[in-house]
Amino acid sequence: MKTFVENGITHLDLHGVRHHEVNDMVLDFVLRNQDLIPLVIICGNSVKMISLTKSCLDFNAIKYQDIRYGLIRVEKI
């Protein structure tokens, strides 16, 4: 899992992650770092990666916002 902190916000970078790994990786990242919310998930330009990430967050009732194309900010669990 590629994580880093920038400007005090913890990020997950999904570049290079296989589609079948996204759900587990996103959920694990959010749950492990829920005390650090807001969090940022970098999906990149892949429509499929963005869709998979949003589906995971929606399924688990995690509130998020699109801050830019390919960037999702987790705001509340």
N, C-alpha and C positions, 0 to 999 in steps of 0.2 A: 504494500500500500504506500503510495507516494504522498506523504503529508508534509506540510511546512507551514510556518507561521509568517505572515506578512502584515505589517501594520497592526499587530495585536490580534489578528483574526486567523484561525486555523483553517487551512485549505486541504482539500483532497483533489489530486490531479488524476483524472481517469485516462490520460493519454497512454496508449499501449496496453490497456486492460481489455481483455476479451469480453464480448457481449454477455456470455453466460456467467461471468464473474461479477457483473455490475451490481445486481441485487444484493448479494451478500456483502460486497465491499462497501456499498453506500450505507446500508443499514448498520453494519459494524462500526463504520466511521462516525455516524451520527450518534449512536448509542454510547460509544466510548468517550465522545467529546461533548455530550449534551450539557455539561456544566460550563462549557466555553462558548455557547451559542451567543452571537451568530456564527455560523460556519459557512464556508464557501466550497462548492463542488464545481470543479472545472471539467466540463464535458467536451469542450472543443467544438468543432464544426460538424460533427456527426449527428445527423437527425436521429438516427437509431439510438445513439448513446444518450442524447437528451431525453428521448422518449422513454427509454428504459429507466433512467434516473428518476424522472417525474412519476412514472408508474409506481416505482418502489416507494417514493415519498407519499404519494396519494394513498396507496394501499395501507400504509402504516399511519395514516392520519397525521403526517408531519407537515407543518406549515412552511411554505417556502415562497420565494419571489424570484422571478427572472430579473437579474440586474443588468444583463447584457446577453446577447446571443451566445450560448455555450457556457454561461456562468449562472449558477443557481445559488441563492443565499438561503440557508436554512434558518428560519426565524423562531420556530417554536415546536416543541414536541407535545 
